[in-house]
Amino acid sequence: LLIGGWTGAALFEGPGYDPVSQTISVLGAYGAPGFWVMSAAFLALGACHLLTAWGLRAAATAGRVALAGGGLAALGVVVLPAPSSGGSLHHGAVAVVGFTLLAVWPVLAANGGPAAPWALRLMPSITVTAVMAVGGAWFLIEMHRQGDVGIAERVVTGIQSLWPLVVAASCLRHTGNRVRPASGRP
């Protein structure tokens, strides 16, 4: 949803938009030609994160709360869009909180040892959180040097958007692999 949103909104923006050096907040800025596309993508993404957090019973509660908070932050970005020029403390704060919650939710969601679904085991969870943290540092470096901030943001937010799907698929696969007793009851 997010990748489709930034791709579609960029089409409305035209050649004046540089996805390498400009953030997706530019696409979602109030008054931008693709504002409605990016807003719809953020709304849908926020709803997906909230629904995933609600339904992901195999994950630890702290991780589910962090994922839900990330979903609320995605909704907050729609309510507090970036201005058409310059920055916004409110938009930036919501984006930072959302990024942070979505970066730490994998490690907070880790639940159990080798019997847990693959994506909820400690090592994959730590690895994904570390990758997101490194991506966040890369984003900050690019922001500071006014470089390829658009690429850094897309890599990190792409991972953050796809990881809940990976975890849910891992849980479904884990549930499907359980051996059923001869009576046919789980």
Contact map, one row per residue, 1 for C-alpha under 8 A:
111110000000000000000000000000000000000011011000000000000000000000000000000000000000000000000000000000000000000000000000000000000000000000000000000000000000000000000000000000000000000000
111111000000000000000000000000000000010011001000000000000000000000000000000000000000000000000000000000000000000000000000000000000000000000000000000000000000010010000000000000000000000000
111111100000000000000000000000000000000000000000000000000000000000000000000000000000000000000000000000000000000000000000000000000000000000000000000000000000010000000000000000000000000000
111111110000000000000000000000000000000010000000000000000000000000000000000000000000000000000000000000000000000000000000000000000000000000000000000000000000000000000000000000000000000000
111111111000000000000000000000000000110111000000000000000000000000000000000000000000000000000000000000000000000000000000000000000000000000000000000000000000000000000000000000000000000000
011111111100000000000001001000000000110010000000000000000000000000000000000000000000000000000000000000000000000000000000000000000000000000000000000000000000000000000000000000000000000000
001111111110000000000000000000000000000000000000000000000000000000000000000000000000000000000000000000000000000000000000000000000000000000000000000000000000000000000000000000000000000000
000111111111000000000000000000000100110000000000000000000000000000000000000000000000000000000000000000000000000000000000000000000000000000000000000000000000000000000000000000000000000000
000011111111100000000000001100001111110000000000000000000000000000000000000000000000000000000000000000000000000000000000000000000000000000000000000000000000000000000000000000000000000000
000001111111110010100000001000000100000000000000000000000000000000000000000000000000000000000000000000000000000000000000000000000000000000000000000000000000000000000000000000000000000000
000000111111110000000000000000000100000000000000000000000000000000000000000000000000000000000000000000000000000000000000000000000000000000000000000000000000000000000000000000000000000000
000000011111110000000000000000001100000000000000000000000000000000000000000000000000000000000000000000000000000000000000000000000000000000000000000000000000000000000000000000000000000000
000000001111111110000000001000011100000000000000000000000000000000000000000000000000000000000000000000000000000000000000000000000000000000000000000000000000000000000000000000000000000000
000000000111111110000000000000000000000000000000000000000000000000000000000000000000000000000000000000000000000000000000000000000000000000000000000000000000000000000000000000000000000000
000000000000111111000000000000000000000000000000000000000000000000000000000000000000000000000000000000000000000000000000000000000000000000000000000000000000000000000000000000000000000000
000000000000111111000000000000000000000000000000000000000000000000000000000000000000000000000000000000000000000000000000000000000000000000000000000000000000000000000000000000000000000000
000000000100111111100100000000000000000000000000000000000000000000000000000000000000000000000000000000000000000000000000000000000000000000000000000000000000000000000000000000000000000000
000000000000001111111100000000000000000000000000000000000000000000000000000000000000000000000000000000000000000000000000000000000000000000000000000001000000000000000000000000000000000000
000000000100000011111111000000000000000000000000000000000000000000000000000000000000000000000000000000000000000000000000000000000000000000000000000001100000000000000000000000000000000000
000000000000000001111100000000000000000000000000000000000000000000000000000000000000000000000000000000000000000000000000000000000000000000000000000111100000000000000000000000000000000000
000000000000000001111110000000000000000000000000000000000000000000000000000000000000000000000000000000000000000000000000000000000000000000000000011111100000000000000000000000000000000000
000000000000000011111111010000000000000000000000000000000000000000000000000000000000000000000000000000000000000000000000000000000000000000000000000111000000000000000000000000000000000000
000000000000000000101111111000000000000000000000000000000000000000000000000000000000000000000000000000000000000000000000000000000000000000000000000011001000000000000000000000000000000000
000001000000000000100111111100000000000000000000000000000000000000000000000000000000000000000000000000000000000000000000000000000000000000000000000001001100000000000000000000000000000000
000000000000000000000011111110000000000000000000000000000000000000000000000000001100000000000000000000000000000000000000000000000000000000000000000000000000000000000000000000000000000000
000000000000000000000111111110010000000000000000000000000000000000000000000000000101000000000000000000000000000000000000000000000000000000000000000000000000000000000000000000000000000000
000001001100100000000011111110011110010000000000000000000000000000000000000000000000000000000000000000000000000000000000000000000000000000000000000000000000000000000000000000000000000000
000000001000000000000001111111010111111000000000000000000000000000000000000001001100000000000000000000000000000000000000000000000000000000000000000000000000000000000000000000000000000000
000000000000000000000000111111110010000000000000000000000000000000000000000000001111000000000000000000000000000000000000000000000000000000000000000000000000000000000000000000000000000000
000000000000000000000000000111110010000000000000000000000000000000000000000000001111000000000000000000000000000000000000000000000000000000000000000000000000000000000000000000000000000000
000000000000000000000000000011111010000000000000000000000000000000000000000000000001000000000000000000000000000000000000000000000000000000000000000000000000000000000000000000000000000000
000000000000100000000000011111111110000000000000000000000000000000000000000000000001000000000000000000000000000000000000000000000000000000000000000000000000000000000000000000000000000000
000000001001100000000000001000111111000000000000000000000000000000000000000000000000000000000000000000000000000000000000000000000000000000000000000000000000000000000000000000000000000000
000000011111100000000000001100011111110000000000000000000000000000000000000000000000000000000000000000000000000000000000000000000000000000000000000000000000000000000000000000000000000000
000000001000000000000000001111111111111000000000000000000000000000000000000000000000000000000000000000000000000000000000000000000000000000000000000000000000000000000000000000000000000000
000000001000000000000000000100001111111100000000000000000000000000000000000000000000000000000000000000000000000000000000000000000000000000000000000000000000000000000000000000000000000000
000011011000000000000000000100000111111110000000000000000000000000000000000000000000000000000000000000000000000000000000000000000000000000000000000000000000000000000000000000000000000000
010011011000000000000000001100000111111111000000000000000000000000000000000000000000000000000000000000000000000000000000000000000000000000000000000000000000000000000000000000000000000000
000000000000000000000000000100000011111111100000000000000000000000000000000001000000000000000000000000000000000000000000000000000000000000000000000000000000000000000000000000000000000000
000010000000000000000000000000000001111111110000000000000000000000000000000000000000000000000000000000000000000000000000000000000000000000000000000000000000000000000000000000000000000000
110111000000000000000000000000000000111111111000000000000000000000000000000000000000000000000000000000000000000000000000000000000000000000000000000000000000000000000000000000000000000000
110010000000000000000000000000000000011111111100000000000000000000000000011011000000000000000000000000000000000000000000000000000000000000000000000000000000000000000000000000000000000000
000000000000000000000000000000000000001111111110000000000000000000000000011001000000000000000000000000000000000000000000000000000000000000000000000000000000000000000000000000000000000000
100000000000000000000000000000000000000111111111000000000000000000000000000000000000000000000000000000000000000000000000000000000000000000000000000000000000000000000000000000000000000000
110000000000000000000000000000000000000011111111100000000000000000000010010000000000000000000000000000000000000000000000000000000000000000000000000000000000000010000000000000000000000000
000000000000000000000000000000000000000001111111110000000000000000000111111000000000000000000000000000000000000000000000000000000000000000000000000000000000000000000000000000000000000000
000000000000000000000000000000000000000000111111111000000000000000000010001000000000000000000000000000000000000000000000000000000000000000000000000000000000000000000000000000000000000000
000000000000000000000000000000000000000000011111111100000000000000000010000000000000000000000000000000000000000000000000000000000000000000000000000000000000000000000000000000000000000000
000000000000000000000000000000000000000000001111111110000000000000110110000000000000000000000000000000000000000000000000000000000000000000000000000000000000000000010000000000000000000000
000000000000000000000000000000000000000000000111111111000000000000111011000000000000000000000000000000000000000000000000000000000000000000000000000000000000000000000000000000000000000000
000000000000000000000000000000000000000000000011111111100000000000000000000000000000000000000000000000000000000000000000000000000000000000000000000000000000000000000000000000000000000000
000000000000000000000000000000000000000000000001111111110000000000000000000000000000000000000000000000000000000000000000000000000000000000000000000000000000000000010001000000000000000000
000000000000000000000000000000000000000000000000111111110000000110110000000000000000000000000000000000000000000000000000000000000000000000000000000000000000000000000000000000000000000000
000000000000000000000000000000000000000000000000011111111000000100010000000000000000000000000000000000000000000000000000000000000000000000000000000000000000000000000000000000000000000000
000000000000000000000000000000000000000000000000001111111000000000000000000000000000000000000000000000000000000000000000000000000000000000000000000000000000000000000000000000000000000000
000000000000000000000000000000000000000000000000000111111110000100000000000000000000000000000000000000000000000000000000000000000000000000000000000000000000000000000001000000000000000000
000000000000000000000000000000000000000000000000000001111111000000000000000000000000000000000000000000000000000000000000000000000000000000000000000000000000000000000000000000000000000000
000000000000000000000000000000000000000000000000000000011111000000000000000000000000000000000000000000000000001000011001000000000000000000000000000000000000000000000000001000000000000000
000000000000000000000000000000000000000000000000000000011111101100000000000000000000000000000000000000000000111000000001000000000000000000000000000000000000000000000000000000000000000000
000000000000000000000000000000000000000000000000000000001111111100000000000000000000000000000000000000000001111000000000000000000000000000000000000000000000000000000000000000000000000000
000000000000000000000000000000000000000000000000000000000011111110000000000000000000000000000000000000000001100000000000000000000000000000000000000000000000000000000000000000000000000000
000000000000000000000000000000000000000000000000000000000001111111000000000000000000000000000000000000001001100000000000000000000000000000000000000000000000000000000000000000000000000000
000000000000000000000000000000000000000000000000000000000011111111100000000000000000000000000000000000011111110000000000000000000000000000000000000000000000000000000000000000000000000000
000000000000000000000000000000000000000000000000000011010011111111110000000000000000000000000000000000001000100000000000000000000000000000000000000000000000000000000000000000000000000000
000000000000000000000000000000000000000000000000000010000000111111111000000000000000000000000000000000000000000000000000000000000000000000000000000000000000000000000000000000000000000000
000000000000000000000000000000000000000000000000000000000000011111111100000000000000000000000000000011011001000000000000000000000000000000000000000000000000000000000000000000000000000000
000000000000000000000000000000000000000000000000110010000000001111111110000000000000000000000000000011001000000000000000000000000000000000000000000000000000000000000000000000000000000000
000000000000000000000000000000000000000000000000110011000000000111111111000000000000000000000000000000000000000000000000000000000000000000000000000000000000000000000000000000000000000000
000000000000000000000000000000000000000000000000010000000000000011111111100000000000000000000000010010000000000000000000000000000000000000000000000000000000000000000000000000000000000000
000000000000000000000000000000000000000000000100100000000000000001111111110000000000000000000000111011000000000000000000000000000000000000000000000000000000000000000000000000000000000000
000000000000000000000000000000000000000000001111110000000000000000111111111000000000000000000000010000000000000000000000000000000000000000000000000000000000000000000000000000000000000000
000000000000000000000000000000000000000000000100010000000000000000011111111100000000000000000000010000000000000000000000000000000000000000000000000000000000000000000000000000000000000000
000000000000000000000000000000000000000000000100000000000000000000001111111110000000000000000110110000000000000000000000000000000000000000000000000000000000000000000000000000000000000000
000000000000000000000000000000000000000001101100000000000000000000000111111111000000000000000010010000000000000000000000000000000000000000000000000000000000000000000000000000000000000000
000000000000000000000000000000000000000001100110000000000000000000000011111111100000000000000000000000000000000000000000000000000000000000000000000000000000000000000000000000000000000000
000000000000000000000000000000000000000000000000000000000000000000000001111111110000000000000100000000000000000000000000000000000000000000000000000000000000000000000000000000000000000000
000000000000000000000000000000000000000001000000000000000000000000000000111111111000000000100110000000000000000000000000000000000000000000000000000000000000000000000000000000000000000000
000000000000000000000000000100000000001001100000000000000000000000000000011111111000000000000000000000000000000000000000000000000000000000000000000000000000000000000000000000000000000000
000000000000000000000000000000000000000000000000000000000000000000000000001111111000000000000000000000000000000000000000000000000000000000000000000000000000000000000000000000000000000000
000000000000000000000000000000000000000000000000000000000000000000000000000111111100000001100000000000000000000000000000000000000000000000000000000000000000000000000000000000000000000000
000000000000000000000000100111000000000000000000000000000000000000000000000011111110000000100000000000000000000000000000000000000000000000000000000000000000000000000000000000000000000000
000000000000000000000000110111000000000000000000000000000000000000000000000000011111101100110000000000000000000000000000000000000000000000000000000000000000000000000000000000000000000000
000000000000000000000000000011000000000000000000000000000000000000000000000000001111111100000000000000000000000000000000000000000000000000000000000000000000000000000000000000000000000000
000000000000000000000000010011110000000000000000000000000000000000000000000000000111110000000000000000000000000000000000000000000000000000000000000000000000000000000000000000000000000000
000000000000000000000000000000000000000000000000000000000000000000000000000000000111111000000000000000000000000000000000000000000000000000000000000000000000000000000000000000000000000000
000000000000000000000000000000000000000000000000000000000000000000000000000000000011111100000000000000000000000000000000000000000000000000000000000000000000000000000000000000000000000000
000000000000000000000000000000000000000000000000000000000000000000000000000000000110111110110000000000000000000000000000000000000000000000000000000000000000000000000000000000000000000000
000000000000000000000000000000000000000000000000000000000000000000000000000000000110011111110000000000000000000000000000000000000000000000000000000000000000000000000000000000000000000000
000000000000000000000000000000000000000000000000000000000000000000000000000000000000001111111000000000000000000000000000000000000000000000000000000000000000000000000000000000000000000000
000000000000000000000000000000000000000000000000000000000000000000000000000000010000000111111100000000000000000000000000000000000000000000000000000000000000000000000000000000000000000000
000000000000000000000000000000000000000000000000000000000000000000000000000010011100001111111110000000000000000000000000000000000000000000000000000000000000000000000000000000000000000000
000000000000000000000000000000000000000000000000000000000000000000000000000000000100001111111111000000000000000000000000000000000000000000000000000000000000000000000000000000000000000000
000000000000000000000000000000000000000000000000000000000000000000000000000000000000000011111111100000000000000000000000000000000000000000000000000000000000000000000000000000000000000000
000000000000000000000000000000000000000000000000000000000000000000000000100110000000000001111111110000000000000000000000000000000000000000000000000000000000000000000000000000000000000000
000000000000000000000000000000000000000000000000000000000000000000000000110010000000000000111111111000000000000000000000000000000000000000000000000000000000000000000000000000000000000000
000000000000000000000000000000000000000000000000000000000000000000000000000000000000000000011111111100000000000000000000000000000000000000000000000000000000000000000000000000000000000000
000000000000000000000000000000000000000000000000000000000000000000000100100000000000000000001111111110000000000000000000000000000000000000000000000000000000000000000000000000000000000000
000000000000000000000000000000000000000000000000000000000000000000001111110000000000000000000111111111000000000000000000000000000000000000000000000000000000000000000000000000000000000000
000000000000000000000000000000000000000000000000000000000000000000000100000000000000000000000011111111100000000000000000000000000000000000000000000000000000100000000000000000000000000000
000000000000000000000000000000000000000000000000000000000000000000000000000000000000000000000001111111110000000000000000000000000000000000000000000000000000000000000000000000000000000000
000000000000000000000000000000000000000000000000000000000000000001101100000000000000000000000000111111111000000000000000000000000000000000000000000000000000000000000000000000000000000000
000000000000000000000000000000000000000000000000000000000000000001100100000000000000000000000000011111111100000000000000000000000000000000000000000000000000000100000000000000000000000000
000000000000000000000000000000000000000000000000000000000000000000000000000000000000000000000000001111111100000000000000000000001001100000000000000000000000000100000000000000000000000000
000000000000000000000000000000000000000000000000000000000000001001000000000000000000000000000000000111111111000000000000000000001000000000000000000000000000000000000000000000000000000000
000000000000000000000000000000000000000000000000000000000000011101100000000000000000000000000000000011111111100000000000000000001000000000000000000000000000000000000000000000000000000000
000000000000000000000000000000000000000000000000000000000000001000000000000000000000000000000000000001111111110000000001000011011000000000000000000000000000000000000000000000000000000000
000000000000000000000000000000000000000000000000000000000000001000000000000000000000000000000000000000011111110000000000010011011000000000000000000000000000000000000000000000000000000000
000000000000000000000000000000000000000000000000000000000001111001000000000000000000000000000000000000011111110000000000000000000000000000000000000000000000000000000000000000000000000000
000000000000000000000000000000000000000000000000000000000011111100000000000000000000000000000000000000001111111000000001000010000000000000000000000000000000000000000000000000000000000000
000000000000000000000000000000000000000000000000000000000011001000000000000000000000000000000000000000000111111100000011110010000000000000000000000000000000000000000000000000000000000000
000000000000000000000000000000000000000000000000000000000111000000000000000000000000000000000000000000000000111110010001110000000000000000000000000000000000000000000000000000000000000000
000000000000000000000000000000000000000000000000000000000000000000000000000000000000000000000000000000000000011111110001110000000000000000000000000000000000000000000000000000000000000000
000000000000000000000000000000000000000000000000000000000000000000000000000000000000000000000000000000000000001111110000110000000000000000000000000000000000000000000000000000000000000000
000000000000000000000000000000000000000000000000000000000000000000000000000000000000000000000000000000000000000111111100100000000000000000000000000000000000000000000000000000000000000000
000000000000000000000000000000000000000000000000000000000000000000000000000000000000000000000000000000000000000111111000000000000000000000000000000000000000000000000000000000000000000000
000000000000000000000000000000000000000000000000000000000100000000000000000000000000000000000000000000000000001111111101100000000000000000000000000000000000000000000000000001000000000000
000000000000000000000000000000000000000000000000000000000100000000000000000000000000000000000000000000000000000001111111100000000000000000000000000000000000000000000000011011000000000000
000000000000000000000000000000000000000000000000000000000000000000000000000000000000000000000000000000000000000001011111100100000000000000000000000000000000000000000010011001000000000000
000000000000000000000000000000000000000000000000000000000000000000000000000000000000000000000000000000000000010000001111100110000000000000000000000000000000000000000110011000000000000000
000000000000000000000000000000000000000000000000000000000110000000000000000000000000000000000000000000000100111100011111110110000000000000000000000000000000000000000010000000000000000000
000000000000000000000000000000000000000000000000000000000000000000000000000000000000000000000000000000000000011111011111111110000000000000000000000000000000000000000000000000000000000000
000000000000000000000000000000000000000000000000000000000000000000000000000000000000000000000000000000000010011110000001111111000000000000000000000000000000000000000000000000000000000000
000000000000000000000000000000000000000000000000000000000000000000000000000000000000000000000000000000000000000000000000111111100000000000000000000000000000000000000000000000000000000000
000000000000000000000000000000000000000000000000000000000000000000000000000000000000000000000000000000000000000000000111111111110000000000000000000000000000000000000000000000000000000000
000000000000000000000000000000000000000000000000000000000000000000000000000000000000000000000000000000000110110000000011111111111000000000000000000000000000000000000000000000000000000000
000000000000000000000000000000000000000000000000000000000000000000000000000000000000000000000000000000000110000000000000011111111100000000000000000000000000000000000000000000000000000000
000000000000000000000000000000000000000000000000000000000000000000000000000000000000000000000000000000000000000000000000001111111110000000000000000000000000000000000000000000000000000000
000000000000000000000000000000000000000000000000000000000000000000000000000000000000000000000000000000000110000000000000000111111111000000000000000000000000000000000000000000000000000000
000000000000000000000000000000000000000000000000000000000000000000000000000000000000000000000000000000111110000000000000000011111111100000000000000000000000000000000000000000000000000000
000000000000000000000000000000000000000000000000000000000000000000000000000000000000000000000000000000000000000000000000000001111111110000000000000000000000000000000000000000000000000000
000000000000000000000000000000000000000000000000000000000000000000000000000000000000000000000000000000000000000000000000000000111111111000000000000000000000000000000000000000000000000000
000000000000000000000000000000000000000000000000000000000000000000000000000000000000000000000000000000100000000000000000000000011111111100000000000000000001001100000000000000000000000000
000000000000000000000000000000000000000000000000000000000000000000000000000000000000000000000000000000100000000000000000000000001111111110000000000000000000000000000000000000000000000000
000000000000000000000000000000000000000000000000000000000000000000000000000000000000000000000000000000000000000000000000000000000111111111000000000000000000000000000000000000000000000000
000000000000000000000000000000000000000000000000000000000000000000000000000000000000000000000000000000000000000000000000000000000011111111100000000000011011000000000000000000000000000000
000000000000000000000000000000000000000000000000000000000000000000000000000000000000000000000000000000000000000000000000000000000001111111110000000000011001000000000000000000000000000000
000000000000000000000000000000000000000000000000000000000000000000000000000000000000000000000000000000000000000000000000000000000000111111111000000000000000000000000000000000000000000000
000000000000000000000000000000000000000000000000000000000000000000000000000000000000000000000000000000000000000000000000000000000000011111111100000000010000000000000000000000000000000000
000000000000000000000000000000000000000000000000000000000000000000000000000000000000000000000000000000000000000000000000000000000000001111111110000010011000000000000000000000000000000000
000000000000000000000000000000000000000000000000000000000000000000000000000000000000000000000000000000000000000000000000000000000000000111111111000000000000000000000000000000000000000000
000000000000000000000000000000000000000000000000000000000000000000000000000000000000000000000000000000000000000000000000000000000000000011111111100000000000000000000000000000000000000000
000000000000000000000000000000000000000000000000000000000000000000000000000000000000000000000000000000000000000000000000000000000000000001111111111110010000000000000000000000000000000000
000000000000000000000000000000000000000000000000000000000000000000000000000000000000000000000000000000000000000000000000000000000000000000111111111110000000000000000000000000000000000000
000000000000000000000000000000000000000000000000000000000000000000000000000000000000000000000000000000000000000000000000000000000000000000011111111000000000000000000000000000000000000000
000000000000000000000000000000000000000000000000000000000000000000000000000000000000000000000000000000000000000000000000000000000000000000001111111000000000000000000000000000000000000000
000000000000000000001000000000000000000000000000000000000000000000000000000000000000000000000000000000000000000000000000000000000000000000000111111110000000000000000000000000000000000000
000000000000000000001000000000000000000000000000000000000000000000000000000000000000000000000000000000000000000000000000000000000000000000000111111110000000000000000000000000000000000000
000000000000000000011100000000000000000000000000000000000000000000000000000000000000000000000000000000000000000000000000000000000000000000000110011111110000000000000000000000000000000000
000000000000000000011110000000000000000000000000000000000000000000000000000000000000000000000000000000000000000000000000000000000000000000100110011111111000000000000000000000000000000000
000000000000000001111111000000000000000000000000000000000000000000000000000000000000000000000000000000000000000000000000000000000000000000000000000111111100000000000000000000000000000000
000000000000000000111000000000000000000000000000000000000000000000000000000000000000000000000000000000000000000000000000000000000000000000000000000111111110000000000000000000000000000000
000000000000000000000000000000000000000000000000000000000000000000000000000000000000000000000000000000000000000000000000000000000000001101100100000111111111000000000000000000000000000000
000000000000000000000011000000000000000000000000000000000000000000000000000000000000000000000000000000000000000000000000000000000000001100100000000011111111100000000000000000000000000000
000000000000000000000001000000000000000000000000000000000000000000000000000000000000000000000000000000000000000000000000000000000000000000000000000001111111110000000000000000000000000000
000000000000000000000000000000000000000000000000000000000000000000000000000000000000000000000000000000000000000000000000000000000000001000000000000000111111111000000000000000000000000000
000000000000000000000000000000000000000000000000000000000000000000000000000000000000000000000000000000000000000000000000000000000001001100000000000000011111111100000000000000000000000000
000000000000000000000000000000000000000000000000000000000000000000000000000000000000000000000000001000000000000000000000000000000000000000000000000000001111111110000000000000000000000000
011000000000000000000000000000000000000000000000000000000000000000000000000000000000000000000000000000000000000000000000000000000000000000000000000000000111111111000000000000000000000000
000000000000000000000000000000000000000000000000000000000000000000000000000000000000000000000000000000000000000000000000000000000001000000000000000000000011111111100000000000000000000000
000000000000000000000000000000000000000000000000000000000000000000000000000000000000000000000000000001100000000000000000000000000001000000000000000000000001111111110000000000000000000000
010000000000000000000000000000000000000000001000000000000000000000000000000000000000000000000000000000000000000000000000000000000000000000000000000000000000111111111000000000000000000000
000000000000000000000000000000000000000000000000000000000000000000000000000000000000000000000000000000000000000000000000000000000000000000000000000000000000011111111100000000000000000000
000000000000000000000000000000000000000000000000000000000000000000000000000000000000000000000000000000000000000000000000000000000000000000000000000000000000001111111110000000000000000000
000000000000000000000000000000000000000000000000100100000000000000000000000000000000000000000000000000000000000000000000000000000000000000000000000000000000000111111111000000000000000000
000000000000000000000000000000000000000000000000000000000000000000000000000000000000000000000000000000000000000000000000000000000000000000000000000000000000000011111111100000000000000000
000000000000000000000000000000000000000000000000000000000000000000000000000000000000000000000000000000000000000000000010000000000000000000000000000000000000000001111111110000000000000000
000000000000000000000000000000000000000000000000000000000000000000000000000000000000000000000000000000000000000000000111000000000000000000000000000000000000000000111111111000000000000000
000000000000000000000000000000000000000000000000000100010000000000000000000000000000000000000000000000000000000000000000000000000000000000000000000000000000000000011111111100000000000000
000000000000000000000000000000000000000000000000000000000000000000000000000000000000000000000000000000000000000000000000000000000000000000000000000000000000000000001111111110000000000000
000000000000000000000000000000000000000000000000000000000000000000000000000000000000000000000000000000000000000000001110000000000000000000000000000000000000000000000111111111000000000000
000000000000000000000000000000000000000000000000000000000100000000000000000000000000000000000000000000000000000000001110000000000000000000000000000000000000000000000011111111100000000000
000000000000000000000000000000000000000000000000000000000000000000000000000000000000000000000000000000000000000000000000000000000000000000000000000000000000000000000001111111110000000000
000000000000000000000000000000000000000000000000000000000000000000000000000000000000000000000000000000000000000000001000000000000000000000000000000000000000000000000000111111111000000000
000000000000000000000000000000000000000000000000000000000000000000000000000000000000000000000000000000000000000000011100000000000000000000000000000000000000000000000000011111111100000000
000000000000000000000000000000000000000000000000000000000000000000000000000000000000000000000000000000000000000000000000000000000000000000000000000000000000000000000000001111111100000000
000000000000000000000000000000000000000000000000000000000000000000000000000000000000000000000000000000000000000000000000000000000000000000000000000000000000000000000000000111111100000000
000000000000000000000000000000000000000000000000000000000000000000000000000000000000000000000000000000000000000000000000000000000000000000000000000000000000000000000000000011111110000000
000000000000000000000000000000000000000000000000000000000000000000000000000000000000000000000000000000000000000000000000000000000000000000000000000000000000000000000000000001111111000000
000000000000000000000000000000000000000000000000000000000000000000000000000000000000000000000000000000000000000000000000000000000000000000000000000000000000000000000000000000001111100000
000000000000000000000000000000000000000000000000000000000000000000000000000000000000000000000000000000000000000000000000000000000000000000000000000000000000000000000000000000000111111111
000000000000000000000000000000000000000000000000000000000000000000000000000000000000000000000000000000000000000000000000000000000000000000000000000000000000000000000000000000000011111111
000000000000000000000000000000000000000000000000000000000000000000000000000000000000000000000000000000000000000000000000000000000000000000000000000000000000000000000000000000000001111110
000000000000000000000000000000000000000000000000000000000000000000000000000000000000000000000000000000000000000000000000000000000000000000000000000000000000000000000000000000000001111110
000000000000000000000000000000000000000000000000000000000000000000000000000000000000000000000000000000000000000000000000000000000000000000000000000000000000000000000000000000000001111111
000000000000000000000000000000000000000000000000000000000000000000000000000000000000000000000000000000000000000000000000000000000000000000000000000000000000000000000000000000000001111111
000000000000000000000000000000000000000000000000000000000000000000000000000000000000000000000000000000000000000000000000000000000000000000000000000000000000000000000000000000000001100111
